[in-house]
């Protein structure tokens, strides 16, 4: 009988399902929001099947916008500390 667990999707962060099927010795993680799928062997950890669609640029921009402020990537080259100039 498969074991069922709710997890966060590693691709989009939405709620996803993780099923462990002991008879087949596989773990299947799937997200209905972004169509992410990962099937791995429970014993070896090897990937059997995987599908991870890319996220749209506008979705990424809004999700990481607050994280980039203050990082060297967000600063212009004239604002970088000495020794940290972009090439």
ZAZANU-504450 format. One record per residue (C-alpha): residue number from 1; x negated, y negated, z negated; residue in three letters. Coordinates in pm, 1 decimal, padded with zeros to 6 digits, m for minus. Layout:
BEGIN
<r><k>NUM</k><east>X</east><north>Y</north><up>Z</up><r>ALA</r></r>
...
//
This chain:
BEGIN
<r><k>1</k><east>00000.0</east><north>00000.0</north><up>00000.0</up><r>UNK</r></r>
<r><k>2</k><east>m00149.7</east><north>m00339.5</north><up>00095.0</up><r>UNK</r></r>
<r><k>3</k><east>m00234.8</east><north>m00592.4</north><up>m00175.3</up><r>UNK</r></r>
<r><k>4</k><east>m00118.9</east><north>m00947.9</north><up>m00100.5</up><r>UNK</r></r>
<r><k>5</k><east>m00271.4</east><north>m01276.5</north><up>m00221.3</up><r>UNK</r></r>
<r><k>6</k><east>m00210.9</east><north>m01645.1</north><up>m00143.2</up><r>UNK</r></r>
<r><k>7</k><east>m00533.6</east><north>m01836.7</north><up>m00063.8</up><r>UNK</r></r>
<r><k>8</k><east>m00631.0</east><north>m02164.2</north><up>00104.8</up><r>UNK</r></r>
<r><k>9</k><east>m00705.8</east><north>m02136.2</north><up>00475.2</up><r>UNK</r></r>
<r><k>10</k><east>m01080.4</east><north>m02185.4</north><up>00534.2</up><r>UNK</r></r>
<r><k>11</k><east>m00999.4</east><north>m02353.7</north><up>00866.2</up><r>UNK</r></r>
<r><k>12</k><east>m00731.3</east><north>m02612.0</north><up>00776.3</up><r>UNK</r></r>
<r><k>13</k><east>m00677.6</east><north>m02585.8</north><up>00398.9</up><r>UNK</r></r>
<r><k>14</k><east>m00308.5</east><north>m02490.8</north><up>00420.0</up><r>UNK</r></r>
<r><k>15</k><east>m00168.8</east><north>m02197.0</north><up>00224.1</up><r>UNK</r></r>
<r><k>16</k><east>m00271.9</east><north>m01868.9</north><up>00388.1</up><r>UNK</r></r>
<r><k>17</k><east>m00219.9</east><north>m01499.4</north><up>00319.2</up><r>UNK</r></r>
<r><k>18</k><east>m00486.3</east><north>m01243.0</north><up>00239.4</up><r>UNK</r></r>
<r><k>19</k><east>m00388.2</east><north>m00877.4</north><up>00271.6</up><r>UNK</r></r>
<r><k>20</k><east>m00607.8</east><north>m00591.2</north><up>00151.9</up><r>UNK</r></r>
<r><k>21</k><east>m00518.0</east><north>m00254.8</north><up>00300.0</up><r>UNK</r></r>
<r><k>22</k><east>m00698.7</east><north>00019.4</north><up>00108.8</up><r>UNK</r></r>
<r><k>23</k><east>m00598.9</east><north>00299.5</north><up>00349.7</up><r>UNK</r></r>
<r><k>24</k><east>m00758.5</east><north>00126.2</north><up>00648.5</up><r>UNK</r></r>
<r><k>25</k><east>m01036.1</east><north>m00035.0</north><up>00437.4</up><r>UNK</r></r>
<r><k>26</k><east>m00978.1</east><north>m00380.7</north><up>00586.7</up><r>UNK</r></r>
<r><k>27</k><east>m00902.5</east><north>m00729.8</north><up>00457.5</up><r>UNK</r></r>
<r><k>28</k><east>m00692.0</east><north>m00957.6</north><up>00676.7</up><r>UNK</r></r>
<r><k>29</k><east>m00673.5</east><north>m01335.0</north><up>00614.7</up><r>UNK</r></r>
<r><k>30</k><east>m00421.4</east><north>m01526.1</north><up>00825.1</up><r>UNK</r></r>
<r><k>31</k><east>m00277.1</east><north>m01876.3</north><up>00835.7</up><r>UNK</r></r>
<r><k>32</k><east>00054.9</east><north>m01946.9</north><up>01004.4</up><r>UNK</r></r>
<r><k>33</k><east>m00017.9</east><north>m02321.8</north><up>01012.2</up><r>UNK</r></r>
<r><k>34</k><east>m00330.7</east><north>m02320.4</north><up>01233.1</up><r>UNK</r></r>
<r><k>35</k><east>m00321.5</east><north>m01959.3</north><up>01364.3</up><r>UNK</r></r>
<r><k>36</k><east>m00646.1</east><north>m01862.8</north><up>01182.8</up><r>UNK</r></r>
<r><k>37</k><east>m00719.5</east><north>m01490.0</north><up>01165.2</up><r>UNK</r></r>
<r><k>38</k><east>m01007.6</east><north>m01299.0</north><up>01005.6</up><r>UNK</r></r>
<r><k>39</k><east>m01018.1</east><north>m00920.4</north><up>00968.9</up><r>UNK</r></r>
<r><k>40</k><east>m01317.1</east><north>m00773.9</north><up>00785.6</up><r>UNK</r></r>
<r><k>41</k><east>m01425.2</east><north>m00430.4</north><up>00668.5</up><r>UNK</r></r>
<r><k>42</k><east>m01376.4</east><north>m00407.0</north><up>00291.0</up><r>UNK</r></r>
<r><k>43</k><east>m01677.1</east><north>m00179.1</north><up>00244.7</up><r>UNK</r></r>
<r><k>44</k><east>m01941.6</east><north>m00347.8</north><up>00460.1</up><r>UNK</r></r>
<r><k>45</k><east>m01803.9</east><north>m00702.1</north><up>00493.5</up><r>UNK</r></r>
<r><k>46</k><east>m01850.7</east><north>m00690.1</north><up>00871.0</up><r>UNK</r></r>
<r><k>47</k><east>m01613.9</east><north>m00890.9</north><up>01086.9</up><r>UNK</r></r>
<r><k>48</k><east>m01380.7</east><north>m00672.3</north><up>01291.6</up><r>UNK</r></r>
<r><k>49</k><east>m01173.8</east><north>m00947.8</north><up>01451.7</up><r>UNK</r></r>
<r><k>50</k><east>m01173.2</east><north>m01326.2</north><up>01415.2</up><r>UNK</r></r>
<r><k>51</k><east>m00991.0</east><north>m01621.5</north><up>01565.2</up><r>UNK</r></r>
<r><k>52</k><east>m01033.9</east><north>m01974.3</north><up>01434.1</up><r>UNK</r></r>
<r><k>53</k><east>m00891.2</east><north>m02244.2</north><up>01659.9</up><r>UNK</r></r>
<r><k>54</k><east>m01051.4</east><north>m02586.2</north><up>01647.9</up><r>UNK</r></r>
<r><k>55</k><east>m00884.3</east><north>m02869.3</north><up>01463.4</up><r>UNK</r></r>
<r><k>56</k><east>m00771.5</east><north>m03180.0</north><up>01646.5</up><r>UNK</r></r>
<r><k>57</k><east>m00999.8</east><north>m03481.9</north><up>01616.8</up><r>UNK</r></r>
<r><k>58</k><east>m00732.3</east><north>m03707.8</north><up>01466.6</up><r>UNK</r></r>
<r><k>59</k><east>m00664.9</east><north>m03450.8</north><up>01192.1</up><r>UNK</r></r>
<r><k>60</k><east>m01033.4</east><north>m03430.5</north><up>01103.9</up><r>UNK</r></r>
<r><k>61</k><east>m01076.7</east><north>m03807.1</north><up>01109.8</up><r>UNK</r></r>
<r><k>62</k><east>m00803.5</east><north>m03864.9</north><up>00852.9</up><r>UNK</r></r>
<r><k>63</k><east>m00915.3</east><north>m03578.7</north><up>00629.1</up><r>UNK</r></r>
<r><k>64</k><east>m01284.6</east><north>m03674.0</north><up>00609.6</up><r>UNK</r></r>
<r><k>65</k><east>m01253.8</east><north>m04051.0</north><up>00637.5</up><r>UNK</r></r>
<r><k>66</k><east>m01281.3</east><north>m04104.2</north><up>00261.5</up><r>UNK</r></r>
<r><k>67</k><east>m01566.4</east><north>m03854.3</north><up>00224.0</up><r>UNK</r></r>
<r><k>68</k><east>m01799.8</east><north>m04031.3</north><up>00469.8</up><r>UNK</r></r>
<r><k>69</k><east>m01797.9</east><north>m04375.1</north><up>00303.8</up><r>UNK</r></r>
<r><k>70</k><east>m02139.4</east><north>m04445.2</north><up>00155.0</up><r>UNK</r></r>
<r><k>71</k><east>m02315.3</east><north>m04159.2</north><up>00330.8</up><r>UNK</r></r>
<r><k>72</k><east>m02607.0</east><north>m04229.3</north><up>00569.7</up><r>UNK</r></r>
<r><k>73</k><east>m02381.6</east><north>m04128.7</north><up>00860.8</up><r>UNK</r></r>
<r><k>74</k><east>m02139.9</east><north>m04413.0</north><up>00785.0</up><r>UNK</r></r>
<r><k>75</k><east>m02411.1</east><north>m04679.6</north><up>00760.0</up><r>UNK</r></r>
<r><k>76</k><east>m02560.9</east><north>m04865.5</north><up>01053.3</up><r>UNK</r></r>
<r><k>77</k><east>m02935.0</east><north>m04821.6</north><up>01101.7</up><r>UNK</r></r>
<r><k>78</k><east>m03000.4</east><north>m05171.4</north><up>00965.0</up><r>UNK</r></r>
<r><k>79</k><east>m02820.3</east><north>m05077.9</north><up>00641.3</up><r>UNK</r></r>
<r><k>80</k><east>m03021.1</east><north>m04761.9</north><up>00578.4</up><r>UNK</r></r>
<r><k>81</k><east>m03287.0</east><north>m04771.5</north><up>00306.5</up><r>UNK</r></r>
<r><k>82</k><east>m03646.7</east><north>m04808.9</north><up>00418.1</up><r>UNK</r></r>
<r><k>83</k><east>m03784.3</east><north>m04482.8</north><up>00548.5</up><r>UNK</r></r>
<r><k>84</k><east>m03437.6</east><north>m04358.3</north><up>00644.4</up><r>UNK</r></r>
<r><k>85</k><east>m03409.4</east><north>m04511.5</north><up>00991.9</up><r>UNK</r></r>
<r><k>86</k><east>m03227.6</east><north>m04323.2</north><up>01266.5</up><r>UNK</r></r>
<r><k>87</k><east>m03430.1</east><north>m04205.6</north><up>01560.6</up><r>UNK</r></r>
//
